[in-house]
Amino acid sequence: MSAESGIELIRHAIALTNAAADGAGDEEVTPSEIAEVIRDALESADVERDQRVVRYLHEALDAVSDGMPPDYTAMILYSALGRLREP
């Protein structure tokens, strides 16, 4: 498990989905890479405290495994990030 916070992990997952959507870069971003970061975020303590964020992350994980477009997955991840950043 990573020592990164849930917010950092979600931001990383968003960056990966954006890269996958753009098709940019020297190496291709795989769904497995995106899913791994989302799973790491699900294990972080700050995420586990908010069930809505957990639900968003499970939805994002399902979107990745169902082969949904990366933009769709990013939209779900942005919702989770927004929820975590609310006071």
BALO-173617 format. One record per residue: y, z, x of N, C-alpha, C in turn; residue in three letters. Coordinates in Angstrom, 2 decimals. Layout:
N
<pt><n_c2>Y</n_c2><n_c3>Z</n_c3><n_c1>X</n_c1><ca_c2>Y</ca_c2><ca_c3>Z</ca_c3><ca_c1>X</ca_c1><c_c2>Y</c_c2><c_c3>Z</c_c3><c_c1>X</c_c1><code>ALA</code></pt>
...
// end
This chain:
87
<pt><n_c2>-1.18</n_c2><n_c3>0.00</n_c3><n_c1>0.84</n_c1><ca_c2>0.00</ca_c2><ca_c3>0.00</ca_c3><ca_c1>0.00</ca_c1><c_c2>1.25</c_c2><c_c3>0.00</c_c3><c_c1>0.89</c_c1><code>MET</code></pt>
<pt><n_c2>2.23</n_c2><n_c3>-0.72</n_c3><n_c1>0.46</n_c1><ca_c2>3.46</ca_c2><ca_c3>-0.86</ca_c3><ca_c1>1.23</ca_c1><c_c2>4.37</c_c2><c_c3>0.35</c_c3><c_c1>1.03</c_c1><code>SER</code></pt>
<pt><n_c2>5.20</n_c2><n_c3>0.61</n_c3><n_c1>2.03</n_c1><ca_c2>6.16</ca_c2><ca_c3>1.71</ca_c3><ca_c1>1.95</ca_c1><c_c2>7.45</c_c2><c_c3>1.27</c_c3><c_c1>1.28</c_c1><code>ALA</code></pt>
<pt><n_c2>7.55</n_c2><n_c3>-0.01</n_c3><n_c1>0.91</n_c1><ca_c2>8.76</ca_c2><ca_c3>-0.50</ca_c3><ca_c1>0.26</ca_c1><c_c2>8.89</c_c2><c_c3>0.10</c_c3><c_c1>-1.14</c_c1><code>GLU</code></pt>
<pt><n_c2>10.13</n_c2><n_c3>0.21</n_c3><n_c1>-1.60</n_c1><ca_c2>10.36</ca_c2><ca_c3>0.70</ca_c3><ca_c1>-2.95</ca_c1><c_c2>10.00</c_c2><c_c3>-0.39</c_c3><c_c1>-3.96</c_c1><code>SER</code></pt>
<pt><n_c2>9.85</n_c2><n_c3>0.03</n_c3><n_c1>-5.21</n_c1><ca_c2>9.55</ca_c2><ca_c3>-0.92</ca_c3><ca_c1>-6.27</ca_c1><c_c2>10.62</c_c2><c_c3>-1.98</c_c3><c_c1>-6.40</c_c1><code>GLY</code></pt>
<pt><n_c2>11.89</n_c2><n_c3>-1.58</n_c3><n_c1>-6.26</n_c1><ca_c2>12.99</ca_c2><ca_c3>-2.54</ca_c3><ca_c1>-6.36</ca_c1><c_c2>12.88</c_c2><c_c3>-3.59</c_c3><c_c1>-5.25</c_c1><code>ILE</code></pt>
<pt><n_c2>12.62</n_c2><n_c3>-3.13</n_c3><n_c1>-4.02</n_c1><ca_c2>12.48</ca_c2><ca_c3>-4.08</ca_c3><ca_c1>-2.90</ca_c1><c_c2>11.30</c_c2><c_c3>-5.02</c_c3><c_c1>-3.10</c_c1><code>GLU</code></pt>
<pt><n_c2>10.20</n_c2><n_c3>-4.48</n_c3><n_c1>-3.61</n_c1><ca_c2>9.02</ca_c2><ca_c3>-5.32</ca_c3><ca_c1>-3.85</ca_c1><c_c2>9.27</c_c2><c_c3>-6.34</c_c3><c_c1>-4.95</c_c1><code>LEU</code></pt>
<pt><n_c2>9.95</n_c2><n_c3>-5.93</n_c3><n_c1>-6.00</n_c1><ca_c2>10.25</ca_c2><ca_c3>-6.87</ca_c3><ca_c1>-7.08</ca_c1><c_c2>11.20</c_c2><c_c3>-7.96</c_c3><c_c1>-6.57</c_c1><code>ILE</code></pt>
<pt><n_c2>12.18</n_c2><n_c3>-7.57</n_c3><n_c1>-5.77</n_c1><ca_c2>13.08</ca_c2><ca_c3>-8.57</ca_c3><ca_c1>-5.17</ca_c1><c_c2>12.29</c_c2><c_c3>-9.55</c_c3><c_c1>-4.30</c_c1><code>ARG</code></pt>
<pt><n_c2>11.33</n_c2><n_c3>-9.04</n_c3><n_c1>-3.56</n_c1><ca_c2>10.50</ca_c2><ca_c3>-9.89</ca_c3><ca_c1>-2.71</ca_c1><c_c2>9.68</c_c2><c_c3>-10.86</c_c3><c_c1>-3.58</c_c1><code>HIS</code></pt>
<pt><n_c2>9.11</n_c2><n_c3>-10.35</n_c3><n_c1>-4.66</n_c1><ca_c2>8.34</ca_c2><ca_c3>-11.20</ca_c3><ca_c1>-5.57</ca_c1><c_c2>9.22</c_c2><c_c3>-12.27</c_c3><c_c1>-6.18</c_c1><code>ALA</code></pt>
<pt><n_c2>10.46</n_c2><n_c3>-11.91</n_c3><n_c1>-6.54</n_c1><ca_c2>11.40</ca_c2><ca_c3>-12.90</ca_c3><ca_c1>-7.08</ca_c1><c_c2>11.69</c_c2><c_c3>-13.98</c_c3><c_c1>-6.04</c_c1><code>ILE</code></pt>
<pt><n_c2>11.91</n_c2><n_c3>-13.56</n_c3><n_c1>-4.80</n_c1><ca_c2>12.18</ca_c2><ca_c3>-14.53</ca_c3><ca_c1>-3.73</ca_c1><c_c2>11.00</c_c2><c_c3>-15.49</c_c3><c_c1>-3.56</c_c1><code>ALA</code></pt>
<pt><n_c2>9.78</n_c2><n_c3>-14.96</n_c3><n_c1>-3.64</n_c1><ca_c2>8.60</ca_c2><ca_c3>-15.82</ca_c3><ca_c1>-3.52</ca_c1><c_c2>8.49</c_c2><c_c3>-16.79</c_c3><c_c1>-4.68</c_c1><code>LEU</code></pt>
<pt><n_c2>8.74</n_c2><n_c3>-16.30</n_c3><n_c1>-5.91</n_c1><ca_c2>8.65</ca_c2><ca_c3>-17.20</ca_c3><ca_c1>-7.06</ca_c1><c_c2>9.75</c_c2><c_c3>-18.27</c_c3><c_c1>-7.00</c_c1><code>THR</code></pt>
<pt><n_c2>10.94</n_c2><n_c3>-17.88</n_c3><n_c1>-6.54</n_c1><ca_c2>12.01</ca_c2><ca_c3>-18.88</ca_c3><ca_c1>-6.40</ca_c1><c_c2>11.64</c_c2><c_c3>-19.93</c_c3><c_c1>-5.36</c_c1><code>ASN</code></pt>
<pt><n_c2>11.05</n_c2><n_c3>-19.50</n_c3><n_c1>-4.26</n_c1><ca_c2>10.62</ca_c2><ca_c3>-20.44</ca_c3><ca_c1>-3.23</ca_c1><c_c2>9.52</c_c2><c_c3>-21.37</c_c3><c_c1>-3.77</c_c1><code>ALA</code></pt>
<pt><n_c2>8.62</n_c2><n_c3>-20.81</n_c3><n_c1>-4.55</n_c1><ca_c2>7.55</ca_c2><ca_c3>-21.62</ca_c3><ca_c1>-5.14</ca_c1><c_c2>8.13</c_c2><c_c3>-22.62</c_c3><c_c1>-6.14</c_c1><code>ALA</code></pt>
<pt><n_c2>9.12</n_c2><n_c3>-22.19</n_c3><n_c1>-6.89</n_c1><ca_c2>9.75</ca_c2><ca_c3>-23.08</ca_c3><ca_c1>-7.88</ca_c1><c_c2>10.50</c_c2><c_c3>-24.22</c_c3><c_c1>-7.19</c_c1><code>ALA</code></pt>
<pt><n_c2>11.14</n_c2><n_c3>-23.91</n_c3><n_c1>-6.07</n_c1><ca_c2>11.91</ca_c2><ca_c3>-24.93</ca_c3><ca_c1>-5.33</ca_c1><c_c2>11.00</c_c2><c_c3>-25.85</c_c3><c_c1>-4.53</c_c1><code>ASP</code></pt>
<pt><n_c2>9.80</n_c2><n_c3>-25.37</n_c3><n_c1>-4.24</n_c1><ca_c2>8.91</ca_c2><ca_c3>-26.15</ca_c3><ca_c1>-3.40</ca_c1><c_c2>9.45</c_c2><c_c3>-26.31</c_c3><c_c1>-1.99</c_c1><code>GLY</code></pt>
<pt><n_c2>10.33</n_c2><n_c3>-25.40</n_c3><n_c1>-1.62</n_c1><ca_c2>11.00</ca_c2><ca_c3>-25.50</ca_c3><ca_c1>-0.32</ca_c1><c_c2>10.21</c_c2><c_c3>-24.77</c_c3><c_c1>0.76</c_c1><code>ALA</code></pt>
<pt><n_c2>10.55</n_c2><n_c3>-25.07</n_c3><n_c1>1.97</n_c1><ca_c2>9.98</ca_c2><ca_c3>-24.34</ca_c3><ca_c1>3.09</ca_c1><c_c2>8.87</c_c2><c_c3>-25.10</c_c3><c_c1>3.77</c_c1><code>GLY</code></pt>
<pt><n_c2>8.54</n_c2><n_c3>-24.59</n_c3><n_c1>4.93</n_c1><ca_c2>7.48</ca_c2><ca_c3>-25.22</ca_c3><ca_c1>5.72</ca_c1><c_c2>6.10</c_c2><c_c3>-24.89</c_c3><c_c1>5.19</c_c1><code>ASP</code></pt>
<pt><n_c2>5.97</n_c2><n_c3>-23.70</n_c3><n_c1>4.59</n_c1><ca_c2>4.67</ca_c2><ca_c3>-23.35</ca_c3><ca_c1>4.04</ca_c1><c_c2>4.79</c_c2><c_c3>-23.13</c_c3><c_c1>2.55</c_c1><code>GLU</code></pt>
<pt><n_c2>3.73</n_c2><n_c3>-23.45</n_c3><n_c1>1.89</n_c1><ca_c2>3.69</ca_c2><ca_c3>-23.33</ca_c3><ca_c1>0.45</ca_c1><c_c2>3.42</c_c2><c_c3>-21.87</c_c3><c_c1>0.06</c_c1><code>GLU</code></pt>
<pt><n_c2>4.14</n_c2><n_c3>-21.39</n_c3><n_c1>-0.94</n_c1><ca_c2>3.91</ca_c2><ca_c3>-20.04</ca_c3><ca_c1>-1.46</ca_c1><c_c2>2.79</c_c2><c_c3>-20.15</c_c3><c_c1>-2.48</c_c1><code>VAL</code></pt>
<pt><n_c2>1.76</n_c2><n_c3>-19.34</n_c3><n_c1>-2.29</n_c1><ca_c2>0.61</ca_c2><ca_c3>-19.40</ca_c3><ca_c1>-3.20</ca_c1><c_c2>0.74</c_c2><c_c3>-18.34</c_c3><c_c1>-4.29</c_c1><code>THR</code></pt>
<pt><n_c2>0.09</n_c2><n_c3>-18.60</n_c3><n_c1>-5.42</n_c1><ca_c2>0.06</ca_c2><ca_c3>-17.58</ca_c3><ca_c1>-6.48</ca_c1><c_c2>-0.52</c_c2><c_c3>-16.25</c_c3><c_c1>-6.00</c_c1><code>PRO</code></pt>
<pt><n_c2>-1.46</n_c2><n_c3>-16.31</n_c3><n_c1>-5.08</n_c1><ca_c2>-2.06</ca_c2><ca_c3>-15.08</ca_c3><ca_c1>-4.55</ca_c1><c_c2>-1.03</c_c2><c_c3>-14.23</c_c3><c_c1>-3.82</c_c1><code>SER</code></pt>
<pt><n_c2>-0.14</n_c2><n_c3>-14.87</n_c3><n_c1>-3.08</n_c1><ca_c2>0.92</ca_c2><ca_c3>-14.13</ca_c3><ca_c1>-2.37</ca_c1><c_c2>1.84</c_c2><c_c3>-13.44</c_c3><c_c1>-3.36</c_c1><code>GLU</code></pt>
<pt><n_c2>2.21</n_c2><n_c3>-14.15</n_c3><n_c1>-4.40</n_c1><ca_c2>3.10</ca_c2><ca_c3>-13.58</ca_c3><ca_c1>-5.42</ca_c1><c_c2>2.40</c_c2><c_c3>-12.41</c_c3><c_c1>-6.12</c_c1><code>ILE</code></pt>
<pt><n_c2>1.15</n_c2><n_c3>-12.62</n_c3><n_c1>-6.50</n_c1><ca_c2>0.39</ca_c2><ca_c3>-11.58</ca_c3><ca_c1>-7.21</ca_c1><c_c2>0.23</c_c2><c_c3>-10.33</c_c3><c_c1>-6.35</c_c1><code>ALA</code></pt>
<pt><n_c2>0.02</n_c2><n_c3>-10.50</n_c3><n_c1>-5.06</n_c1><ca_c2>-0.15</ca_c2><ca_c3>-9.35</ca_c3><ca_c1>-4.16</ca_c1><c_c2>1.11</c_c2><c_c3>-8.47</c_c3><c_c1>-4.15</c_c1><code>GLU</code></pt>
<pt><n_c2>2.27</n_c2><n_c3>-9.10</n_c3><n_c1>-4.09</n_c1><ca_c2>3.52</ca_c2><ca_c3>-8.33</ca_c3><ca_c1>-4.07</ca_c1><c_c2>3.73</c_c2><c_c3>-7.63</c_c3><c_c1>-5.41</c_c1><code>VAL</code></pt>
<pt><n_c2>3.39</n_c2><n_c3>-8.30</n_c3><n_c1>-6.50</n_c1><ca_c2>3.53</ca_c2><ca_c3>-7.67</ca_c3><ca_c1>-7.82</ca_c1><c_c2>2.59</c_c2><c_c3>-6.47</c_c3><c_c1>-7.92</c_c1><code>ILE</code></pt>
<pt><n_c2>1.37</n_c2><n_c3>-6.61</n_c3><n_c1>-7.43</n_c1><ca_c2>0.42</ca_c2><ca_c3>-5.48</ca_c3><ca_c1>-7.44</ca_c1><c_c2>0.94</c_c2><c_c3>-4.32</c_c3><c_c1>-6.60</c_c1><code>ARG</code></pt>
<pt><n_c2>1.52</n_c2><n_c3>-4.61</n_c3><n_c1>-5.45</n_c1><ca_c2>2.11</ca_c2><ca_c3>-3.56</ca_c3><ca_c1>-4.62</ca_c1><c_c2>3.23</c_c2><c_c3>-2.85</c_c3><c_c1>-5.38</c_c1><code>ASP</code></pt>
<pt><n_c2>4.05</n_c2><n_c3>-3.62</n_c3><n_c1>-6.10</n_c1><ca_c2>5.13</ca_c2><ca_c3>-3.02</ca_c3><ca_c1>-6.88</ca_c1><c_c2>4.57</c_c2><c_c3>-2.10</c_c3><c_c1>-7.97</c_c1><code>ALA</code></pt>
<pt><n_c2>3.48</n_c2><n_c3>-2.51</n_c3><n_c1>-8.58</n_c1><ca_c2>2.87</ca_c2><ca_c3>-1.68</ca_c3><ca_c1>-9.62</ca_c1><c_c2>2.39</c_c2><c_c3>-0.34</c_c3><c_c1>-9.07</c_c1><code>LEU</code></pt>
<pt><n_c2>2.07</n_c2><n_c3>-0.29</n_c3><n_c1>-7.79</n_c1><ca_c2>1.59</ca_c2><ca_c3>0.94</ca_c3><ca_c1>-7.17</ca_c1><c_c2>2.72</c_c2><c_c3>1.84</c_c3><c_c1>-6.67</c_c1><code>GLU</code></pt>
<pt><n_c2>3.96</n_c2><n_c3>1.36</n_c3><n_c1>-6.70</n_c1><ca_c2>5.06</ca_c2><ca_c3>2.18</ca_c3><ca_c1>-6.18</ca_c1><c_c2>5.44</c_c2><c_c3>3.26</c_c3><c_c1>-7.19</c_c1><code>SER</code></pt>
<pt><n_c2>5.80</n_c2><n_c3>4.42</n_c3><n_c1>-6.68</n_c1><ca_c2>6.07</ca_c2><ca_c3>5.58</ca_c3><ca_c1>-7.52</ca_c1><c_c2>7.24</c_c2><c_c3>5.36</c_c3><c_c1>-8.47</c_c1><code>ALA</code></pt>
<pt><n_c2>8.29</n_c2><n_c3>4.69</n_c3><n_c1>-8.01</n_c1><ca_c2>9.45</ca_c2><ca_c3>4.51</ca_c3><ca_c1>-8.88</ca_c1><c_c2>9.15</c_c2><c_c3>3.57</c_c3><c_c1>-10.05</c_c1><code>ASP</code></pt>
<pt><n_c2>8.19</n_c2><n_c3>2.68</n_c3><n_c1>-9.89</n_c1><ca_c2>7.80</ca_c2><ca_c3>1.78</ca_c3><ca_c1>-10.98</ca_c1><c_c2>6.89</c_c2><c_c3>2.51</c_c3><c_c1>-11.97</c_c1><code>VAL</code></pt>
<pt><n_c2>5.97</n_c2><n_c3>3.30</n_c3><n_c1>-11.46</n_c1><ca_c2>5.00</ca_c2><ca_c3>3.98</ca_c3><ca_c1>-12.32</ca_c1><c_c2>5.66</c_c2><c_c3>4.91</c_c3><c_c1>-13.34</c_c1><code>GLU</code></pt>
<pt><n_c2>6.88</n_c2><n_c3>5.36</n_c3><n_c1>-13.05</n_c1><ca_c2>7.56</ca_c2><ca_c3>6.28</ca_c3><ca_c1>-13.96</ca_c1><c_c2>8.09</c_c2><c_c3>5.60</c_c3><c_c1>-15.22</c_c1><code>ARG</code></pt>
<pt><n_c2>8.26</n_c2><n_c3>4.30</n_c3><n_c1>-15.20</n_c1><ca_c2>8.83</ca_c2><ca_c3>3.58</ca_c3><ca_c1>-16.33</ca_c1><c_c2>7.79</c_c2><c_c3>2.61</c_c3><c_c1>-16.90</c_c1><code>ASP</code></pt>
<pt><n_c2>7.28</n_c2><n_c3>2.94</n_c3><n_c1>-18.07</n_c1><ca_c2>6.22</ca_c2><ca_c3>2.14</ca_c3><ca_c1>-18.67</ca_c1><c_c2>6.67</c_c2><c_c3>0.73</c_c3><c_c1>-19.04</c_c1><code>GLN</code></pt>
<pt><n_c2>7.95</n_c2><n_c3>0.56</n_c3><n_c1>-19.34</n_c1><ca_c2>8.44</ca_c2><ca_c3>-0.77</ca_c3><ca_c1>-19.67</ca_c1><c_c2>8.40</c_c2><c_c3>-1.66</c_c3><c_c1>-18.42</c_c1><code>ARG</code></pt>
<pt><n_c2>8.76</n_c2><n_c3>-1.10</n_c3><n_c1>-17.28</n_c1><ca_c2>8.70</ca_c2><ca_c3>-1.87</ca_c3><ca_c1>-16.03</ca_c1><c_c2>7.25</c_c2><c_c3>-2.22</c_c3><c_c1>-15.71</c_c1><code>VAL</code></pt>
<pt><n_c2>6.36</n_c2><n_c3>-1.27</n_c3><n_c1>-15.92</n_c1><ca_c2>4.93</ca_c2><ca_c3>-1.52</ca_c3><ca_c1>-15.70</ca_c1><c_c2>4.47</c_c2><c_c3>-2.67</c_c3><c_c1>-16.59</c_c1><code>VAL</code></pt>
<pt><n_c2>4.90</n_c2><n_c3>-2.66</n_c3><n_c1>-17.84</n_c1><ca_c2>4.52</ca_c2><ca_c3>-3.72</ca_c3><ca_c1>-18.77</ca_c1><c_c2>5.07</c_c2><c_c3>-5.08</c_c3><c_c1>-18.30</c_c1><code>ARG</code></pt>
<pt><n_c2>6.33</n_c2><n_c3>-5.10</n_c3><n_c1>-17.87</n_c1><ca_c2>6.90</ca_c2><ca_c3>-6.35</ca_c3><ca_c1>-17.35</ca_c1><c_c2>6.10</c_c2><c_c3>-6.87</c_c3><c_c1>-16.16</c_c1><code>TYR</code></pt>
<pt><n_c2>5.75</n_c2><n_c3>-5.98</n_c3><n_c1>-15.27</n_c1><ca_c2>5.01</ca_c2><ca_c3>-6.41</ca_c3><ca_c1>-14.08</ca_c1><c_c2>3.62</c_c2><c_c3>-6.91</c_c3><c_c1>-14.42</c_c1><code>LEU</code></pt>
<pt><n_c2>2.97</n_c2><n_c3>-6.28</n_c3><n_c1>-15.41</n_c1><ca_c2>1.67</ca_c2><ca_c3>-6.79</ca_c3><ca_c1>-15.86</ca_c1><c_c2>1.82</c_c2><c_c3>-8.17</c_c3><c_c1>-16.50</c_c1><code>HIS</code></pt>
<pt><n_c2>2.90</n_c2><n_c3>-8.36</n_c3><n_c1>-17.25</n_c1><ca_c2>3.17</ca_c2><ca_c3>-9.67</ca_c3><ca_c1>-17.84</ca_c1><c_c2>3.39</c_c2><c_c3>-10.72</c_c3><c_c1>-16.75</c_c1><code>GLU</code></pt>
<pt><n_c2>4.13</n_c2><n_c3>-10.34</n_c3><n_c1>-15.70</n_c1><ca_c2>4.37</ca_c2><ca_c3>-11.27</ca_c3><ca_c1>-14.59</ca_c1><c_c2>3.06</c_c2><c_c3>-11.61</c_c3><c_c1>-13.89</c_c1><code>ALA</code></pt>
<pt><n_c2>2.22</n_c2><n_c3>-10.61</n_c3><n_c1>-13.70</n_c1><ca_c2>0.92</ca_c2><ca_c3>-10.83</ca_c3><ca_c1>-13.07</ca_c1><c_c2>0.07</c_c2><c_c3>-11.77</c_c3><c_c1>-13.92</c_c1><code>LEU</code></pt>
<pt><n_c2>0.08</n_c2><n_c3>-11.56</n_c3><n_c1>-15.23</n_c1><ca_c2>-0.65</ca_c2><ca_c3>-12.45</ca_c3><ca_c1>-16.14</ca_c1><c_c2>-0.10</c_c2><c_c3>-13.87</c_c3><c_c1>-16.06</c_c1><code>ASP</code></pt>
<pt><n_c2>1.22</n_c2><n_c3>-14.00</n_c3><n_c1>-15.98</n_c1><ca_c2>1.84</ca_c2><ca_c3>-15.33</ca_c3><ca_c1>-15.88</ca_c1><c_c2>1.40</c_c2><c_c3>-16.05</c_c3><c_c1>-14.62</c_c1><code>ALA</code></pt>
<pt><n_c2>1.33</n_c2><n_c3>-15.32</n_c3><n_c1>-13.53</n_c1><ca_c2>0.87</ca_c2><ca_c3>-15.92</ca_c3><ca_c1>-12.26</ca_c1><c_c2>-0.58</c_c2><c_c3>-16.37</c_c3><c_c1>-12.40</c_c1><code>VAL</code></pt>
<pt><n_c2>-1.43</n_c2><n_c3>-15.49</n_c3><n_c1>-12.93</n_c1><ca_c2>-2.85</ca_c2><ca_c3>-15.83</ca_c3><ca_c1>-13.02</ca_c1><c_c2>-3.12</c_c2><c_c3>-16.93</c_c3><c_c1>-14.05</c_c1><code>SER</code></pt>
<pt><n_c2>-2.25</n_c2><n_c3>-17.06</n_c3><n_c1>-15.06</n_c1><ca_c2>-2.40</ca_c2><ca_c3>-18.11</ca_c3><ca_c1>-16.07</ca_c1><c_c2>-1.81</c_c2><c_c3>-19.44</c_c3><c_c1>-15.61</c_c1><code>ASP</code></pt>
<pt><n_c2>-1.18</n_c2><n_c3>-19.46</n_c3><n_c1>-14.43</n_c1><ca_c2>-0.62</ca_c2><ca_c3>-20.69</ca_c3><ca_c1>-13.91</ca_c1><c_c2>0.69</c_c2><c_c3>-21.10</c_c3><c_c1>-14.55</c_c1><code>GLY</code></pt>
<pt><n_c2>1.40</n_c2><n_c3>-20.13</n_c3><n_c1>-15.11</n_c1><ca_c2>2.70</ca_c2><ca_c3>-20.42</ca_c3><ca_c1>-15.70</ca_c1><c_c2>3.68</c_c2><c_c3>-20.85</c_c3><c_c1>-14.60</c_c1><code>MET</code></pt>
<pt><n_c2>4.74</n_c2><n_c3>-21.59</n_c3><n_c1>-14.96</n_c1><ca_c2>5.71</ca_c2><ca_c3>-22.01</ca_c3><ca_c1>-13.94</ca_c1><c_c2>6.36</c_c2><c_c3>-20.81</c_c3><c_c1>-13.25</c_c1><code>PRO</code></pt>
<pt><n_c2>6.64</n_c2><n_c3>-20.94</n_c3><n_c1>-11.97</n_c1><ca_c2>7.26</ca_c2><ca_c3>-19.83</ca_c3><ca_c1>-11.23</ca_c1><c_c2>8.58</c_c2><c_c3>-19.35</c_c3><c_c1>-11.84</c_c1><code>PRO</code></pt>
<pt><n_c2>9.34</n_c2><n_c3>-20.27</n_c3><n_c1>-12.44</n_c1><ca_c2>10.60</ca_c2><ca_c3>-19.86</ca_c3><ca_c1>-13.08</ca_c1><c_c2>10.36</c_c2><c_c3>-18.86</c_c3><c_c1>-14.20</c_c1><code>ASP</code></pt>
<pt><n_c2>9.28</n_c2><n_c3>-19.05</n_c3><n_c1>-14.94</n_c1><ca_c2>8.93</ca_c2><ca_c3>-18.15</ca_c3><ca_c1>-16.03</ca_c1><c_c2>8.59</c_c2><c_c3>-16.76</c_c3><c_c1>-15.47</c_c1><code>TYR</code></pt>
<pt><n_c2>7.80</n_c2><n_c3>-16.74</n_c3><n_c1>-14.41</n_c1><ca_c2>7.43</ca_c2><ca_c3>-15.48</ca_c3><ca_c1>-13.77</ca_c1><c_c2>8.67</c_c2><c_c3>-14.78</c_c3><c_c1>-13.22</c_c1><code>THR</code></pt>
<pt><n_c2>9.57</n_c2><n_c3>-15.54</n_c3><n_c1>-12.61</n_c1><ca_c2>10.80</ca_c2><ca_c3>-14.95</ca_c3><ca_c1>-12.07</ca_c1><c_c2>11.63</c_c2><c_c3>-14.31</c_c3><c_c1>-13.17</c_c1><code>ALA</code></pt>
<pt><n_c2>11.68</n_c2><n_c3>-14.95</n_c3><n_c1>-14.34</n_c1><ca_c2>12.44</ca_c2><ca_c3>-14.40</ca_c3><ca_c1>-15.45</ca_c1><c_c2>11.90</c_c2><c_c3>-13.02</c_c3><c_c1>-15.86</c_c1><code>MET</code></pt>
<pt><n_c2>10.60</n_c2><n_c3>-12.89</n_c3><n_c1>-15.89</n_c1><ca_c2>9.98</ca_c2><ca_c3>-11.60</ca_c3><ca_c1>-16.22</ca_c1><c_c2>10.31</c_c2><c_c3>-10.57</c_c3><c_c1>-15.13</c_c1><code>ILE</code></pt>
<pt><n_c2>10.24</n_c2><n_c3>-10.99</n_c3><n_c1>-13.89</n_c1><ca_c2>10.53</ca_c2><ca_c3>-10.08</ca_c3><ca_c1>-12.77</ca_c1><c_c2>11.99</c_c2><c_c3>-9.63</c_c3><c_c1>-12.79</c_c1><code>LEU</code></pt>
<pt><n_c2>12.90</n_c2><n_c3>-10.53</n_c3><n_c1>-13.15</n_c1><ca_c2>14.31</ca_c2><ca_c3>-10.14</ca_c3><ca_c1>-13.27</ca_c1><c_c2>14.48</c_c2><c_c3>-9.08</c_c3><c_c1>-14.36</c_c1><code>TYR</code></pt>
<pt><n_c2>13.71</n_c2><n_c3>-9.18</n_c3><n_c1>-15.44</n_c1><ca_c2>13.76</ca_c2><ca_c3>-8.16</ca_c3><ca_c1>-16.50</ca_c1><c_c2>13.31</c_c2><c_c3>-6.81</c_c3><c_c1>-15.97</c_c1><code>SER</code></pt>
<pt><n_c2>12.25</n_c2><n_c3>-6.81</n_c3><n_c1>-15.18</n_c1><ca_c2>11.75</ca_c2><ca_c3>-5.56</ca_c3><ca_c1>-14.59</ca_c1><c_c2>12.78</c_c2><c_c3>-4.97</c_c3><c_c1>-13.64</c_c1><code>ALA</code></pt>
<pt><n_c2>13.39</n_c2><n_c3>-5.82</n_c3><n_c1>-12.82</n_c1><ca_c2>14.40</ca_c2><ca_c3>-5.37</ca_c3><ca_c1>-11.88</ca_c1><c_c2>15.61</c_c2><c_c3>-4.79</c_c3><c_c1>-12.61</c_c1><code>LEU</code></pt>
<pt><n_c2>16.04</n_c2><n_c3>-5.44</n_c3><n_c1>-13.65</n_c1><ca_c2>17.17</ca_c2><ca_c3>-4.94</ca_c3><ca_c1>-14.44</ca_c1><c_c2>16.87</c_c2><c_c3>-3.59</c_c3><c_c1>-15.06</c_c1><code>GLY</code></pt>
<pt><n_c2>15.65</n_c2><n_c3>-3.43</n_c3><n_c1>-15.55</n_c1><ca_c2>15.25</ca_c2><ca_c3>-2.16</ca_c3><ca_c1>-16.14</ca_c1><c_c2>15.26</c_c2><c_c3>-1.03</c_c3><c_c1>-15.08</c_c1><code>ARG</code></pt>
<pt><n_c2>14.78</n_c2><n_c3>-1.32</n_c3><n_c1>-13.89</n_c1><ca_c2>14.75</ca_c2><ca_c3>-0.30</ca_c3><ca_c1>-12.84</ca_c1><c_c2>16.15</c_c2><c_c3>0.09</c_c3><c_c1>-12.39</c_c1><code>LEU</code></pt>
<pt><n_c2>17.08</n_c2><n_c3>-0.84</n_c3><n_c1>-12.46</n_c1><ca_c2>18.43</ca_c2><ca_c3>-0.58</ca_c3><ca_c1>-11.98</ca_c1><c_c2>19.31</c_c2><c_c3>0.09</c_c3><c_c1>-13.04</c_c1><code>ARG</code></pt>
<pt><n_c2>18.81</n_c2><n_c3>0.18</n_c3><n_c1>-14.30</n_c1><ca_c2>19.58</ca_c2><ca_c3>0.87</ca_c3><ca_c1>-15.34</ca_c1><c_c2>19.64</c_c2><c_c3>2.36</c_c3><c_c1>-15.05</c_c1><code>GLU</code></pt>
<pt><n_c2>20.78</n_c2><n_c3>2.99</n_c3><n_c1>-15.38</n_c1><ca_c2>20.89</ca_c2><ca_c3>4.44</ca_c3><ca_c1>-15.13</ca_c1><c_c2>20.02</c_c2><c_c3>5.25</c_c3><c_c1>-16.06</c_c1><code>PRO</code></pt>
// end
